[in-house]
Amino acid sequence: MSEASMQQLMEQAKKMQDQMKQAQARIEQLRVIGEAGGGLVKITFNGLHQAIDVYVSPTLIGEEEEMIADLVKAAINSAVQKIEAAIKEEMGRVAKDMQLPEHFDSE
């Protein structure tokens, strides 16, 4: 491999690394809201899969604990699904920008 080819390869690798860092920063800033019970319970997640806000409607106060727990679990699962979809979408954009093969980010 020539020195020029090696230099070009190193530049491409650096560009890819920078694009991945930018994508990771965008992912960390993502916010999604998972809901259950028609909005009676809402959980906000960030791109790191951390719950950053929980809302339980005052109308649920006094309801059975099991029902509230089920709604919270459903809202969490909804938020996790949404954040996974958002991350996959972001990584798909990065793969496209880097001209990687289609479905490169698939598991």
C-alpha positions, 0 to 999 in steps of 0.5 A, spaced: 500 500 500 502 506 498 503 512 503 498 516 499 493 510 500 495 509 507 494 517 508 487 517 505 485 510 509 487 514 515 483 520 513 477 516 512 477 512 518 478 519 522 472 522 518 468 515 520 470 516 528 468 523 528 461 522 525 460 516 530 462 521 535 457 526 533 452 521 532 453 518 539 452 526 542 445 526 538 443 520 541 445 522 548 440 528 546 434 524 544 428 524 548 422 520 547 416 519 551 412 512 553 405 512 555 400 508 557 393 508 559 391 513 554 396 518 557 395 517 564 402 514 565 408 517 561 415 516 562 421 520 558 427 517 556 433 519 554 438 516 549 442 513 554 436 509 556 435 513 562 428 515 565 429 522 566 421 524 568 415 520 570 408 523 570 402 519 573 396 522 573 392 525 579 386 521 577 390 514 578 391 516 586 387 511 590 387 506 584 389 499 585 397 499 586 397 493 581 394 497 576 398 503 577 404 498 576 402 495 570 401 502 567 408 504 569 411 498 566 407 499 559 409 506 559 417 504 560 416 498 555 413 504 550 419 508 551 424 503 550 421 501 544 421 508 541 428 510 544 431 503 540 427 506 534 430 513 534 437 510 535 436 505 529 434 511 525 440 515 527 445 510 526 442 508 519 443 515 517 450 515 519 451 508 515 448 512 509 453 518 510 459 513 511 456 510 505 456 503 508 452 497 506 445 497 507 443 494 513 450 495 516 447 497 523 442 491 523 443 486 529 
